[in-house]
Amino acid sequence: MTATPDAKPRGTRLPRTARRRQLLSAAQEVFVENGYHAAAMDEIAERAGVSKPVLYQHFPGKQELYLALLDLHVDDMIARCRDALASTTDNKQRVQAAIGAFFDFVSSQGEAFRLVFESDLRNVAPVRQRMERNLRESAEMISQVIQEDTGCSSDEARLLGVGLVGMAEVSARYWISSNGSIPKDAATQLIARLSWRGISGFPRTVADH
């Protein structure tokens, strides 16, 4: 097999966790470049600089490897959203931080967002479940803040949370696809202002912080 340009030299022994991290990094490159269906375990092993048996010791198949990557990056996106909401008690700043979490995620190294938001395997149940978990958990965190601070019912708050997540995700994906023609901070502030104009129209149930 011909080595790919980015293939790493073989022969280095690594601790299991470090090897797993290396394999996931190589797999992410291949999946992002080629999509799931065109990605080959041969190429992933070559890119990581390991033999296929070593790759299969860690991941029994291509789908298991793909799902491990999805779990990693879905957890990352949810954590970014959680940290953004916890970063301040000022709701206007919370909105900007939450929107910023999506812009930061799509601009993070390795284009992981393509796996989480644009998977070509979304019709496969385990993949769809992970993509839905990302939307559900992010929206639930936002809806809790909305419900606590407004007179919205839980159903209304949940719908607003989903709407905010959808707007943040689609806007961030469009922004990155346009090669960042608007600086990231300016783009984040633009979408945050749009979001805040809508959310701030709901009456507060507690005094402003």
TIPAVEX-413273 format. One record per residue: residue in one letter; x, y, z of N, C-alpha, C, CB in turn. Coordinates in steps of 0.2 Angstrom, whole numbers, plus 5000, padded with zeros to 4 digits. Each point is the difference from the previous one (the first is absolute). Glycine has a CB too. Layout:
AXYZXYZXYZXYZ
...
END
This chain:
M500449945000499650065000500450065000499149945006
T500850114990500450064999499850055006500049994988
A500550035016499950045005499750074998501049955006
T498550074998499850074999500450055002498949965001
P501150104996500550065002500050015007499850054989
D499649945015500050025007500149945005499350094997
A500949855000500149945004500650015004499649934991
K500350055016500550005005500549945000499250075007
P501449944994500449945001499849955005500950074996
R499249865002499849955005500549985005499249964991
G500650015014500549975004500150035007500649974990
T499050085011500050035007499549975004500450114996
R499849875010499549975005499850055004500549895000
L498850125001499750055004499549975005500150084991
P499849955015499549985005499449994996500650065010
R498949904993499449994997499650064999500049895005
T499950165000499650064999500350044995499749995012
A501050024987500350044995499949974993500950045009
R499249894991499949974993499250014998500949925003
R498750085002499350014998499950074997499649915009
R500750144995499950074998500350014993500150035012
Q500549934987500350014993499649974995501149995005
L498649954996499549974995499450044999500449895003
L499350145002499450054999500250064996499549965011
S501150074990500250054996500149994993500650045010
A499749904988500149984993499349984997501149965003
A498550015001499349984997499650074999500049895006
Q500150164998499650064999500250034993499950025013
E500849984986500250034994499749974994501150035005
V498949904995499849964994499250014999501049925002
F498750075004499250014999499850074998499949925009
V500550134993499850074998500250014993500250045011
E500349934987500250014993499649964995501250025004
N498649924998499749954995499349995002501149954998
G498650065007499449985002500049935003499550074992
Y500049915011500049935003500149944995499350055009
H500349964986500049944995500649994996498850025000
A501550034999500750004996500649995004499450074992
A500549945015500649995004500149935001499750105006
A501049884994500249935000500449995006500049994988
M499949955016500449995006500849994998499049945005
D501150044989500750004997500350075001499849904992
E499950155005500250075000500150025007499550024989
I500049975015500150025007500649985004498750015000
A501449924999500649975003500650034997499449895002
E500650124992500650034996500150075003499849934990
R499750115010500050075003500350005007499150034992
A500749925012500250005007500749975001498849995003
G501549984991500649965001500049945004500550114999
V498949855000500049945004499749954995499850055011
S500349884991499749954996499349995001501149945000
K498550034995499349995001499849965006499950014988
P500549945014499949965006500050055006500549904995
V500050145005500050055006499450045000501250015000
L498550024994499450045000499449965003500550064990
Y499549875008499449965001500149985008499949964988
Q500650045015500149995007499650055004501149954998
H498950114999499650065004499350014998501150055001
F498849944992499350014998499949944995500150125001
P499349845001499949944996499750014993499849955011
G500050114987499850014993500050084999499349895000
K500550134994500050074998499550045003500449964989
Q499050005012499450045003500250015008499249954992
E501150015011500250015007500550055001499849885002
L500650134993500550055000499750074999500949924996
Y498650084999499650064999499650025006500049974988
L499749995015499650015006500450035006499249914996
A501450065005500450035005500250074999500549885001
L499650144992500250064999499450055001500849964991
L498650025007499450035001499950025008499549954989
D500649995015499950015007500550065002499649885001
L501050114997500550055002499850074999500949924998
H498950094996499850074998499350035002500849984990
V498849975010499350025003500150025007499449924992
D501050055012500150015007500450075000500149885003
D500350134993500450075000499550064998501049944996
M498550054999499650054999499550015005500149974988
I499749985016499550015005500450045006499349894997
A501350095004500450035006500150074998500649895002
R499550134992500150074998499450045002500849964990
C498650015008499450035001499950015008499549964989
R500649995014499950005008500550065003499749875000
D500950134998500550045002499850084999500949914999
A498850094995499850074998499450035004500449974988
L499249985013499450035004500250015008499249934992
A501350035010500250015007500550065001499849885001
S500450154993500650055000499750065003500649954991
T498850075010499750065002499349995002500850064992
T499049995012499350005002499650054996500349965012
D500050084984499750054996499849974994500750095004
N498649914995499749964994500250024993499149985008
K501050094992500250024993500749974998499450115002
Q501149895003500649974999500049935000500550095006
R499049884997499949924999499849994993499649995012
V500050054985499849984993500650014996498850045002
Q501650014999500650014995500549945001499850125001
A500349865006500449955001499849934997500350065011
A499049934989499849944998500050004992499249995009
I500750064988500150014992500749994999499050084999
G501549955005500749994999500249935000500150125005
A499649845000500249935000500049974994499650005012
F499850014984500049974993500550024995498749995003
F501450084997500550024996500749985001499350104999
D500849895008500749975002500049934998500150085009
F499449884991500049934999500149994992499349985010
V500450064986500149994993500750024997498750014999
S501650045005500650024998500649965004499550114997
S500349845007500549975003500449954995499350005011
Q501349984991500549964996499649944998501050055005
G499149934988499849934998499350004997500849965008
E498850104992499450004997499549945003500550054990
A499649945017499649955003499250014999500949995008
F498950084991499350024999499749964995500350115005
R500149874990499749974994499749935002500850064992
L499649915013499749935002499450015004501249965000
V498850095004499450015005499450034996500850025010
F499350034986499450034997499949984993500350105007
E500249874989499949994993500149934998500350114998
S499649845007500249934999499649974994500349995012
D500149974983499749974995499749935002500850064992
L499249935015499749945002499450015005501249954999
R498550115000499550025005499449955000500450124999
N499549844996499449965000500249935003499750054990
V500949945013500149945004499950025007500949964992
A498750005011499750015007500550025005499149924997
P501550055004500450025005500350074999500349885002
V499850144991500350064999499550065001500749944991
R498750045007499450055000499950015008499549964989
Q500549995015499950015007500550055003499649885001
R501050114997500650055003499950074997500849905001
M499050114993499850064997499450045004500549964989
E499050005012499450025004500250025007499349934992
R501250035011500250015007500350075000500249885002
N500250144993500350065000499550065000501049954994
L498550045002499550055000499650005006499949994988
R499949965014499549995006500450035006499449904995
E501250085007500350025006500250075000500449895001
S499850144993500250075000499350045000501049984993
A498550005004499450045000499749995007499849984988
E500249975016499849995007500350055004499749884998
M501050135002500350045004499850074999501049935000
I498950094994499850074998499350015002500850004991
S498749955008499350015002499950005008499749944990
Q500850035014499950015007500250075002500349885001
V500150154996500250075002499450054998501249984998
I498550004996499450044997499449995005500449994988
Q499549955014499449995004500150035007499849894994
E500850115009500250035006499950075000500849915003
D499350134992500050075000499450034996501249995000
T498449974998499450034996499449965003500650034989
G498849995008499449975002499849944995499650115005
C500949874991499849954995499949935003500750064992
S498849905005499949935002500749964998498750014999
S501349935004500649964998500049984993499949955011
D499550044986499949994993500350064996499049925002
E500750145000500250064996500850015000498950055003
A501449945004500750015001500449954996499750045011
R500049904988500449954997500050014992499749925009
L499850114988499950024993500550064999498849954999
L501250095006500550064999500749985000499150075005
G501049885000500749975000500249974994499949985012
V499749984985500149974993500150054995499449905003
G500250154997500150054995500750045000498750015000
L501550005006500650045001500649954998499550075010
V500549874992500549954998500050004993499949935010
G499550064986500049994993500350074997499049925001
M500850135001500350074997500750005001498950065002
A501449925004500750015001500449954996499750035012
E500049914987500449954996500050024993499649915008
V499850104989500050024993500450064998498849955000
S501150105005500450064999500849995000499050075005
A501249895000500749985000500249964994499950015013
R499749954985500249954994500150054994499549905005
Y500050144994500050054994500750045001498750004999
W501450035007500650045001500649974998499450065009
I500749874993500649974999500149984992500049965012
S499450034985500049984993500150064996499249915002
S500750155000500250064996500750025002498850035000
N501649935003500750015001500150065005500349954989
G499250065015500150055006500150074997500549915007
S499050104988500150074996499850065005499749944990
I500050045016499950055005500449975006498850034996
P501650015008500449975005499549975005500850094999
K499549865004499649955005499650045005500849914998
D499650145006499750035005499450054998501150005006
A499050034988499550044997499449964998500850084996
A499349865001499449954998499749985006500649964990
T499750025015499749985006499650055003500949935003
Q499350134998499650065002499450014996501150055005
L499049954989499450014995499449955002500850044991
I499449905009499549955001499750005007500549934992
A500050095013499850015007499550065001501149955004
R499050104992499550065001499349984997501050084998
L499049884996499449984998499649955005500550014988
S499949955015499749955005499750045006500849914996
W499750145006499850035006499450054999501250005004
R498750034990499450044999499449965000500750074993
G499349865006499449965001499949985007500249964988
I500350015015500049985007499850055005500849914997
S499550155002499950055005499350035000501250034999
G498449954996499350034999499649965005500250034988
F500049915015499649975005500150035006500149894994
P499350125010500150035007500449965005498950054997
R501549985007500449975005499549985006501150064996
T499149885007499649985006500450025006499449914994
V501250115005500550025006500350074997500249885005
A500150155000500350074999500649984996499650055010
D500650004985500749994997500550005005499550064990
H501049905008500649995004500550074999499949874999
END
